[in-house]
Amino acid sequence: MIKNKTKTESESESESSETPLGELAIRTLAMPADANPDGDIFGGWLLSQMDIAGGIVSKQIAKSRTVTIAVNSMTFYRPVVVGDILCCYCSVQSIGKTSISLLVEAWVSRPTEIGSRVKVTEGIFTYVCIDATRRPKKITPSQE
């Protein structure tokens, strides 16, 4: 489980030399249509991008269709703003009989801060492998 952090701890962590965990799953640009009138990107848009990233990785692991069954935790550290380049990284937390739990980290590169990246959000997403009838399907050892 991800520990809740105060804003001060989060900001200093995000500005540290920390690097993303896992593999890069998606990269996209935060656009004005995804923002509120002040230019901050909606949290729901960010969550959906993270879910897409986790879905890509879980499907690769399961070698089968997967569906999201839970977002076990989300921590928003910093805002995402219009023009940020969003990168989502995924790392396996656990693989069960039919489910895969992933840590998904969202990092941004800001055009105004060339060469820097900041962790803005992270969450634990759980996916279930399903068959053609949309019932849970066992992840076999050869699929891990």
matplotlib code that plots the C-alpha trace (Angstrom):
import matplotlib.pyplot as plt

x = [0.0, 1.3, 1.9, 0.1, 2.6, 2.3, 2.6, 6.1, 7.4, 5.8, 7.3, 10.8, 10.4, 9.2, 12.1, 14.7, 16.8, 14.2, 13.6, 10.5, 9.9, 9.0, 8.6, 7.3, 3.8, 2.4, 3.4, 1.0, 0.5, -1.8, -4.2, -6.5, -9.6, -8.5, -8.1, -10.2, -10.4, -7.2, -5.2, -4.9, -5.6, -8.6, -7.6, -10.0, -8.1, -4.9, -6.4, -7.7, -4.3, -2.8, -5.5, -4.7, -1.0, -1.8, -4.2, -1.5, 1.0, -1.4, -2.5, 1.2, 1.7, -1.5, -1.2, -5.0, -7.7, -7.7, -10.1, -9.7, -11.3, -9.9, -7.9, -6.6, -5.0, -4.1, -1.9, -1.7, 1.6, 1.6, -0.7, -0.4, -0.8, -1.6, 1.5, 3.0, 4.2, 2.8, 4.6, 3.1, 5.4, 4.2, 5.8, 4.3, 3.3, 1.8, 0.4, -2.4, -4.4, -6.4, -5.3, -2.4, -1.6, 0.5, 2.1, 1.5, 3.5, 2.8, 5.7, 5.7, 8.3, 7.6, 8.5, 9.6, 12.0, 14.0, 15.6, 13.6, 10.8, 8.5, 6.5, 2.9, 0.8, 1.0, -1.5, -2.1, -4.3, -5.6, -6.6, -8.3, -7.5, -10.8, -11.8, -14.1, -17.2, -15.8, -15.3, -12.0, -9.4, -6.4, -3.0, -0.8, 2.8, 3.9, 2.0, 3.8]
y = [0.0, 3.5, 5.7, 9.0, 11.9, 15.5, 18.1, 19.0, 15.4, 14.9, 17.9, 17.1, 13.5, 14.6, 16.9, 14.4, 12.2, 9.5, 7.6, 5.9, 2.3, -0.2, 0.1, 3.0, 2.0, 5.3, 8.8, 11.6, 15.3, 17.1, 19.2, 22.2, 20.0, 17.9, 20.9, 23.1, 26.9, 27.4, 25.1, 22.2, 18.8, 16.9, 14.1, 11.8, 12.3, 11.4, 8.3, 7.1, 7.5, 5.5, 2.8, 2.6, 2.1, -0.6, -2.3, -2.5, -4.0, -6.4, -7.7, -8.3, -10.2, -12.3, -12.7, -12.4, -9.8, -8.1, -5.7, -3.3, -4.5, -2.1, 1.1, 0.2, 3.5, 6.8, 9.6, 12.9, 14.7, 17.6, 19.1, 18.3, 21.3, 21.9, 21.3, 18.7, 15.5, 12.6, 9.3, 6.3, 3.6, 0.2, -2.3, -5.6, -5.7, -9.3, -11.9, -14.1, -17.0, -14.6, -11.1, -8.8, -5.9, -3.1, 0.1, 2.8, 5.9, 9.1, 11.4, 14.7, 16.5, 20.2, 22.2, 25.1, 22.8, 21.0, 17.8, 17.6, 15.2, 15.1, 12.3, 13.7, 10.6, 7.0, 4.3, 0.5, -0.9, -4.5, -6.3, -9.6, -11.9, -12.9, -15.4, -14.8, -15.1, -12.4, -14.8, -14.8, -16.9, -18.5, -17.0, -20.0, -20.1, -20.0, -16.7, -15.0]
z = [0.0, -0.8, 2.2, 2.3, 2.2, 3.2, 0.4, 1.6, 1.6, -1.8, -3.4, -2.2, -3.3, -6.8, -7.1, -6.0, -8.3, -8.1, -11.4, -12.6, -11.7, -14.4, -18.1, -20.1, -21.2, -22.7, -23.5, -24.4, -24.3, -21.9, -24.0, -23.3, -23.7, -20.7, -18.4, -16.2, -16.8, -14.8, -17.0, -14.6, -16.1, -14.6, -12.3, -14.1, -17.4, -15.6, -14.0, -17.4, -19.0, -16.1, -16.5, -20.2, -19.5, -16.9, -19.3, -22.0, -19.6, -18.0, -21.4, -22.4, -19.2, -19.4, -23.2, -23.1, -22.5, -19.2, -17.4, -14.6, -11.4, -8.9, -8.4, -4.9, -4.2, -5.9, -4.7, -6.5, -5.7, -8.2, -10.8, -14.5, -16.7, -20.3, -22.4, -20.0, -21.6, -19.5, -19.3, -17.4, -16.1, -14.8, -12.5, -11.4, -7.7, -7.8, -10.1, -8.7, -10.3, -12.4, -11.5, -11.9, -9.6, -11.0, -9.6, -12.2, -11.9, -13.9, -14.6, -16.6, -18.6, -18.8, -21.9, -19.7, -17.7, -20.3, -19.1, -15.9, -15.0, -12.1, -10.6, -10.4, -9.5, -8.6, -8.0, -7.6, -10.3, -10.4, -13.6, -14.2, -17.1, -18.8, -21.5, -24.6, -22.4, -20.1, -17.2, -15.1, -16.8, -15.1, -15.8, -16.5, -15.5, -19.2, -19.5, -16.6]

ax = plt.figure().add_subplot(projection="3d")
ax.plot(x, y, z, "-o")
ax.set_aspect("equal")
plt.show()
